[in-house]
Structure formats: C-alpha cells, structure tokens
C-alpha cells in the first residue's frame, strides 16, 4: 500500500490516505521478487501511514509487508523524503529491488501499465483466489503471462480506489484524530481525487510516465482524468464503456440506489460500524445493488436466461401469489446478497457519488477545452448492448478528441451481455488492446 499523510480532495483534506496497491507483474524480476513474500503472481506492499492505520479489512493483512512513511503533504511531494521502515529485511530488499527493476527497464523503454477498476472492484485484477480475494482477479484471463496484457512484457499495477474498502482509505478507515471509523465524516470525493491518489502511487514506484492507463466503467473515468489532469504522465489511454460526463439517466440510477440505503434505518446516517453482526445496513445495500445489476446486463440476456420462469409458487401452484418469485428475482437477490458480504455500504455511496459527479468539463469551461488537453493516443471501447453507458458516449470520446486535433480510435464489442461485457468477452476486449499497446510501444 502507498500512502500520504495528507491528500487534498476537491472538497476538503484527508489527513491520512492509503492506497492499496498490487504490483501484478515486474518483468525480468518477478520470480525472485514474488517468492520473498511467498507469492507466485501478486505482490502487495503493505503500508501503515504515520504508524497509525491498517488496511480497512483485516483480511487484507499481508505478513512481512514493507512499511513506508511520508512526512510531506500532498501538494509538495518530494519523493526523496519517503522512508522505508520495516521489521522484515527481506521486504526492504524486495522493495529496493523492485524499484531498481523498474528504473532499469525504463532506461530503455517505459513498460508500465496502470489498471483502473470499476465501482465495486479492487486491486486484485489478476491472479487466483486467495486470502482477501475470494474470487480470481476481475480481469483474470486478460492480464497474465501470454495474455492480452502480457505480464511477461508489461510492468502491471492496479490500485484500490480512494474511498474503497479493500485496503485504501475509505469511510471504514480509522480517523487519525480519535481512532474511530470516519463514517459520516468521510468527505465526498471525485474521480479526480482518485487519480491524484494514484499519482502518489506512481511517484512512490518511480514511474514518471505510464505506457498506458486502462480501465472500464468508473475505471474508464479515471483513464480520462489521467489524460486531462496529467497529460504529461501518460503515453496511451484505453477508456472502456465510459463517458466524458455522467448523464441525467446515469445519475438517476445512482440516486435510486442511494435512496434505498438512506431509507434503511440501520444505516444510521453512515455511523453504523459498532453495530452487531447482521445489524448493519445490509438490506439497503442489497437493494441498491439489485437496482444497479439491472443496468449491468441487457434485456436480451435477461430474457434468454430467465424468461418468465417462476422460482417458487404458492400452495396452489398457480404462480399468482403476491410474493411468488420469478427466476430473475432470485438472480437479483443473489447479487445483492453477494455484495453485502464483501463491500462496505458507505464506500458504495461514496464511490457511486463520485461516478455521478464525473464531468471532465467541471472547472475547465467546456468539454472541448477539457478534451483539448489530451495529448496521448486513445483507444475508446464501446459495447453494443450497453444500456448504462451506451455506445454513443464512447463514440463521442472519439469524435471530440479527433475534432480538437487529437488521435482516437473506436472499437465496439459485439456482445449481448450489456455493460459487464468488458469483464466477460475477454477475447473481444483483449485483441484491440494488444494491437493498440503494440502499435504504440517504444
């Protein structure tokens, strides 16, 4: 994890911020490096900011993690002031070797790729299920040895977004002033804040320029903010199934979910962390997720998979009971129940609001002004059946960038799976990404 003692968000300052980071691949050094922590694929560097904090979830504890401490504020970063403090000499040696491996490789060419996850994702983009990550990486099969994003070639990094609950500072993190969870005190953050935090990770790893920043959905929003806020630090960009600014309908979907959580009396205004097991706002979160899940898939997929089949019926077996369930209801129940077991309700609210606030033109005048800052080649990827981020939005990215003199290609994934196709149809997603990265390799 990489951290800073102070990160200035668009609304206010967070006194301590930690960003949980996975170095998924370090070509040329990976086998020896990862064996030090007993890993075969994923290296995690655990950081405790100022000696006070820890990963939000105990399941994220990593033995032998390197301890990094920063005495500087966010606005005046001096990488030379970062200290390495560790009780495990092997970890100290590992971090130094990783930095050396990166710096040595960038003397020839920049081969670092930053992956940005979606709303309820985390830093576990690739690799098998393990402690803290009960399922394989969300892009397992697309990221890995010999895959579209080939870890034998690229130095691949993924961070857990600021505001999350998988190791990075979020509402469930402990406030440095009183040692209690932030809860309702956690500020509203934006996608730009998430990117500013990722810049700190880049600085800590000694990465001046990413060869590519790649992400889908909310991750794609981060890609665009990297392109506009830090155009000198990116060489190529791949925003997938995303937009330049959230539309009224996208905001509407998010607002319904937030209302469901707000109406759950166990949410307690966001200060529910001392609740007994089962007494937290799980019902509100489950409903919010069920609503969102409808937007992640297409009508065709729902119809083909579930049709009008009933999951259960009343005693008369006529299916006319008020609470008789259709199969699609069981599907939504499953996804609601699945999320509440791995995600914090406040993080869901904070990150969802950041997505609704996403607008690259905010504070920059117009969309044209903002887009004109993009200097790197862009590959905009859309999904034919996406009802949440329709393809006209990815085509708009292409058209506006090209209209102001930039370079942007557009590729469309032909899939019935809707928004989630970028996590499902890996063959269609991977091929254009591979070609794009190869085309612009140094």
Secondary structure as GFF3:
##gff-version 3
##sequence-region A 1 442
A	DSSP	beta_strand	2	4	.	.	.	ID=ss1
A	DSSP	beta_strand	7	8	.	.	.	ID=ss2
A	DSSP	beta_strand	13	14	.	.	.	ID=ss3
A	DSSP	beta_strand	17	19	.	.	.	ID=ss4
A	DSSP	beta_strand	21	25	.	.	.	ID=ss5
A	DSSP	alpha_helix	30	36	.	.	.	ID=ss6
A	DSSP	beta_strand	43	44	.	.	.	ID=ss7
A	DSSP	three_ten_helix	49	51	.	.	.	ID=ss8
A	DSSP	three_ten_helix	58	60	.	.	.	ID=ss9
A	DSSP	beta_strand	67	69	.	.	.	ID=ss10
A	DSSP	three_ten_helix	79	81	.	.	.	ID=ss11
A	DSSP	beta_strand	83	85	.	.	.	ID=ss12
A	DSSP	alpha_helix	89	106	.	.	.	ID=ss13
A	DSSP	beta_strand	112	116	.	.	.	ID=ss14
A	DSSP	beta_strand	143	144	.	.	.	ID=ss15
A	DSSP	beta_strand	149	150	.	.	.	ID=ss16
A	DSSP	beta_strand	155	159	.	.	.	ID=ss17
A	DSSP	three_ten_helix	183	185	.	.	.	ID=ss18
A	DSSP	alpha_helix	191	205	.	.	.	ID=ss19
A	DSSP	beta_strand	212	216	.	.	.	ID=ss20
A	DSSP	alpha_helix	218	229	.	.	.	ID=ss21
A	DSSP	three_ten_helix	231	233	.	.	.	ID=ss22
A	DSSP	beta_strand	236	240	.	.	.	ID=ss23
A	DSSP	alpha_helix	248	262	.	.	.	ID=ss24
A	DSSP	three_ten_helix	265	270	.	.	.	ID=ss25
A	DSSP	alpha_helix	282	296	.	.	.	ID=ss26
A	DSSP	alpha_helix	299	306	.	.	.	ID=ss27
A	DSSP	alpha_helix	327	340	.	.	.	ID=ss28
A	DSSP	alpha_helix	345	357	.	.	.	ID=ss29
A	DSSP	alpha_helix	367	371	.	.	.	ID=ss30
A	DSSP	beta_strand	377	383	.	.	.	ID=ss31
A	DSSP	alpha_helix	391	403	.	.	.	ID=ss32
A	DSSP	beta_strand	408	413	.	.	.	ID=ss33
A	DSSP	three_ten_helix	418	420	.	.	.	ID=ss34
A	DSSP	alpha_helix	421	424	.	.	.	ID=ss35
A	DSSP	alpha_helix	426	439	.	.	.	ID=ss36
###
